[in-house]
Amino acid sequence: MRGVTRPGAARAPLRAAHARRAGPTYPLGMVDLGHAALGAWSGGRFMHFGQQLSEDELVDVLRPDARLKTVVTADVYGTGEGDRVVGRAIADVPRADVRLVGAIGHDFVNGVRQGAKGFPRFTDPALRGPEAYADYLRGATEASLERCGTDRFDVLLLHNPDRIGYTSDVVWDAMQDLKDQGLTDAIGIAPGPANGFTLDILTCLDRFGDRIDWAMLILGPLEPWPGRLVLDACEDHEVQVLARVVDYGGIFWGDLREDTPLGERDHRTFRPDGWVTRGRSVVDRVAAIGKARGLTTIQTAAQWTLAQPAVSCVVPTLIQELPGSKQVEPIPIAEKRAQLAALPAEIRLSKIEIDRITEMGDNSGSMALKGASPLFEGDELPDAWPIGTPQLQAARRWGIDPDQQLVKTV
């Protein structure tokens, strides 16, 4: 383990860094993604958020520059098309000026898509056994790199793993091998796409935290739960956090209202009923705190997130909403990108303001969580399973009561 072994122990350099700027000070050999990044799921082409941009428009949005040098992709987006668009976006930028984050784990070559659940994980026993995991991961990585037009990732994430992916020594031996072979500078884990997996992340970090460099988690001021429950473990294991969904489905961009139309395939339709109303009831108060510090609404959300332990970088979704709201016109995506690029690295919010925002945005118990759950019954699913002994041990180690802290209560 690279960090201290005492649960929850503070690493003074990291926590002191949060008081000065967004993100920690980077030890030798660790990857600096900057404090804000661009996600290939933006622009409506692959995750169907808001208006669908043309490919050329999305390439322009995703092109790295001095202020936004990191681009995050996943091989499953558009079954490789997301990688290819990212490849176009970074093609004319010197590789030294780009930070490229990839994600692999869904087998869209041999697997059959299961509707909204997507393609099966590569660890599905119907596809292969452990003896074939390493070959799959290497082949998927090489194919993704080829589509992106480069020879290595700065960070490579295990994307949306099932229970096997969180617990298998074979999987994490193979991920480490990819790093050792120079296909990536760092490795990590990206739970999801739904929220949860708390005990599984903790179990994974406790077993493989000496190898894992990054975790991409859902975290923001309107969605602090359950993500904040794993931040101390991330800090303890020196795992840096890349926070997604900081924008809370677009609400922190300021142009999503209850009457804003969502397309048929818009992933936000899977959120709980009333989520827009709940968000709107809080966001203006949060925005007022940030405005007094010279921050836009999305910048306030990003700074709250960056002030959390272990969080180094935020990657909100860039959404150009569909027209139709009677209350506000959609904000062009180029303007949203400009707000993200102008995000100050220095944390301007005070501790009192951060705590006030945390209290206002508390969403504890607001949804059923995925992964190991005390409420799960029936046969194991690719994204849900019963709590086992390793998860219970992780819960005790990190002071979590699953029956109280990991269940829907409202």
N, C-alpha and C positions, 0 to 999 in steps of 0.2 A: 504494500500500500504506500502510495506516495505521500499521503497526508498522515496526520496523527491518527491514533487508533481509538481515542476516547470519543464516543458519540457526542456530536454537537460542539466539540471543542472549537474555539475561534482560532482562525489563522490570522494573526494580527496584520500581516502585510496586505492581505486581500481586503479585510474589513476597513482598514485605514484608507485603502485606495478608493473605496466606495464613497468616502466622505469628500474626496477631492474631485473625482471624475466618474464618468460612467464606465463600469467594468473594472477588473482587477489589473494589477501590474503583472506582466507576462513573464514567467520564468523562462530561462533559456530552453529552446526547443519547442515551446508551445506556440500554437498558431494564434495570431492576432487577426480577428475578423473585422476589427473596428467596432463601433458601438451601434451601427445600423446596417441592415442588409436588405437586398432585394430578393423576392421569392418568385420562382417560375410559375407558381400557381396563380399569380396575379393576372389581371387583364381578361379574365373570363373565358379563356380558351380551353383550359383543362379542368378547372374546378367549377366553372360556370357561375362565378360571382358577377352580378351586374351585367354591363354591356360586354359583348365579346369584341375585343380589339382585333384588327387585322394582324397578321403575322409581322408585317413591317413595323406597325405601331408598337407591338409587344417587344420586338427587338430593341426599339429605341428606349422603351421604359427600362429594360433589363441591362442596358449597356453600362458597365461599371465606369466610374470616374474617380476623381481624387477624394470625393466626400462619401461616395457609396461604392466601395471597391469589392464588396462581397455579393455573390449571387448563389442562391440555394436552388438546387434542382433535385428531381427524383426520376429514376428511369421509368417508373410506371406512369408518369404524367403523359397522357396521349400515347401510351405504349412506345415511348422513345421520342415522341415529337417535342416534348418539353426540353429534353437534352439538346435536340437539334437546334431549337430556337435559341437556347442559351449559347450553343456553339457559335451561332451567327452573331450574337450580342457581344461575345468576348473576342471574336476573331481578329479585330483590328486594334485590340488593346494589348500592350506588352504583357506577357504572362506574369512578370514580376509585379505588375500593378493590379492584378486580379487575385481575389481569394474565391476559390470555387469549392462549394459544399455539395456533395452528391449524396444520394440515398438509394439503397438497394434492398430488396427483400421480398417483393411481390413477383411471382413467376408468371409473367404474361406471355411467355413463349410456349411453355408446356401446359400451363394451367388454363382453365376455362373461367371466364368472368362470371361471377355470381351476383348479377344485378347490381344494386346499390352497394353491396358489400365488397365489390371489387374482385380483383384476382386473388387466388390463394397465396399464402405465404410459402416460400420455397421449402420450409420445413414440414409442410403437410405430408404426413406419412403416405398418402396416396400418390405423391409425386416422387419421393426419394427417401432414403434412410440417411443416417448420420455419415456413413462412409462417402456420400456424394455431396455433402454440404460445402466442403472446401472448393471443389471443382465448380459448383454453381456460383459461389460468391466471387471467385476469381473471374469466371466467364462474364458474369453480369457487370462486374466492375470494368473490365476491359471494354465491353460493348458500350457502356455508358461513356467512358472516356473517349472512345472513338467518335461517338455522336457529338460530344462536346468539343472535339477537335484539339484535345490536349493529352498529355501523357501521365498526369497525376491529379488527384484531388488534394486540396489543402485539408479538408475534413471529409471523411466518408462515414455516413450514418447507417446503422441497421434500421430499416424503415418499417414501422408498424409491426413489430414482431409478435408472434403468438407466444404461448407459455414456454414452448421449447426454446424459442429465440432468447428469452430472458434468462434461461437457466442452463443452457447447454455449454459445456466446456468445449465441445467440438466447434460450435459456432464461433465462440470468442477466440479460440486458438486460430481459426481461419481468418477472422478479422485482423488479429494481430499479425498474421503472416502477410496480409495485404500491405500493412504498414511497413513491415520488415523488408518486403520486396520493392518498396518505393512507389507503389501505386497510390499511396496517400500519405500525407504527413501526420495525420491524426485520425483517430476513429471515435465513434460515438454511437448514441442510441436516440431514436426518434419515435417515442410512443405515439399512439393515436390510430386513426384520425380523431376518434371521439375522445372525450375527457375521461381521466381515471388512471388505471395502471399504477397507482401509488405504491402498493406493497410490492409489485413486480419490479418497479424501478429501484426501490430500496434493496430488494433481494439481489438484483443484478449488480448494483454498485458494491454491495458488501462482498460479493463473490469475485467480481471482475473489475473493481474500481482501480486496481493498479494498472489496467490497460486502457480503460475508457477515459477519453480526453474531453468529450463534449456530450451534452444532452440537449435535445431540442424539445422544449416543453410548452404547453399551453399555459400562458400566464399573463395577466394584465389587471388593472385596477378594478374592473368589473367582473373578473374571473380569477380571483386569487386562490380560490379553493378548487381542487385539492393540490394544485401545483406547489404552493408554498410549503406543504408538508414534506417535500423532498429536498428543499434547498439546503438545509443544514447538512444533509448527507452529501450533496453535491460539493459543498464547500469543504467538508471533511476529507473527501476523496480527491480534492483538487480537480473536480470536473466542472468545466465552464458551461454555463447555460446559454443557449440561444433561444430566446423567447418568441413564440409565434402567437397569433391571434391577439396581439396587444390591442388592436383596434376594436375588439369585441364585435366581430362580424360587420364592421364598417361604421358603427355608431360613433366612434371617436373621430371619424373624419368630418362629421357634422352635417351630412346630407342624407342620412337614413332616417326616415320617419315611419310612423305606423302605416301611412298610405303609400309609401314607396313600393312600386311593384317589384316582385321577385320572379325570375323566370321559373319555368317548370322544373328545370334541373338544378336550380340554385341550391348549393349545399346548405345554405342557411335555413332552408325549410325544415331541416332535421332538428333544429334547435327547439327547446321547450316552448310551448305556447306562452305568449306574453313577454318574450325576451326583449323585444324592441321597446315596449312600454316600460318595462323595468329599467332598461338602460337609459332611456330618455329621462326618466325621473331622477337619475343620478348625475348624468353626464354634464349638465349645465353647471351644477355645483362644483364638480371637479374642474371643469374648464375655467371657472372663475378664480380658483386657486392658482392655476397656471398662468392665467392672463396677468395677474398681478406680478408675476415673475418674468413676463415677456415671452411666454410660451403659447403656442397654439394648442388647440384641444388635443390633437394626436401627439404633439410633443410632450404635453403634460402626462398622458398615458404612458408614453415611452420612458419618460424620466422616472416615474413611479416604479416602473418595471426594472429599469437599470439600477435603481437604488436598492433592490433586493439582494440578499446574499447570493454569491456565485454567478449572478447574471452579468454577462459580458456584452451581449449583443441582442438587439430586437429586430424582428423581421415581420412587420405588419403586412397585411394583404392590401395591395393597391387596387381599389375598386372604383370603377366609373359606373355609378348607379344608373339604372334604367330611368328615363324621364317619366313623369306622371304624377309625382307628389305635388299636391296643391300648395304645400307650405314652403318648399325650397327647391331650387334648381340643382341638378347634379353638379358636383364640382369636377372639372376635368382631371383626368388621371395625371396629366403632366404637372398640374398644380399640387396634387397630393405628393407626387414624387419630390417636388421642390421643397415641400414642408419637411419631408423625411430627411432630405439632404441637408437641410439647415438645422437639424436637431443638435442642440448644444451638447458637447461631450461633458462639460461640467454640470454636475447635479445642482440645479438652482433651488429645488424644493427643500425646505427645512424638514427636520425630523418630525416636528409637530404636524406639518402639512402632509407628510407622507403617511403618518399614523391616522390623520383625519380622513384621508382618501381611502385608506385601507378599511376603516370602519364603515364609511359610506358605501363601499363597493362589495362588502362581504356577501358572498353567494353560497355560504356553507349549506349543505344539504339540499341544494336547489335542483339536483338532477341525479339520475341513476348513473353510476360510474361503471366503466368497463374494466376488464382484467380480473384479478382475484377479488372476489366480493363476498362478504358474509351473507348476502341475500341470494347468491346464485344457487339455482337448483337445476337438476337435469344433467344431460350430457355436455361435456366440454365443447365450447365453441372456439373458433379462431380468435375471437376478441373478448371472450369471457369464460371464466372457469372458477371452481371453488377454491377457497383458501386452503393451502397445504401447510405442512410443517415449516418449510423455509420462509414462507410469507409471514407466518405467525412469529417466527423468530426475529424477522426483520422488524415487525411491528413492535415487539417488546424492546428491541435494541434502540429504536428511535422514538419510543414513548407514544405510540399511536394505539388508540383503542378502536379497532375496525368497526365494532358495533355502534359506536357513538360518532365517529368522525368520518366514516366512509359510506354512509347510507343517505338516501334521499329522505328528507324530513318535511319538506314543504310541497 
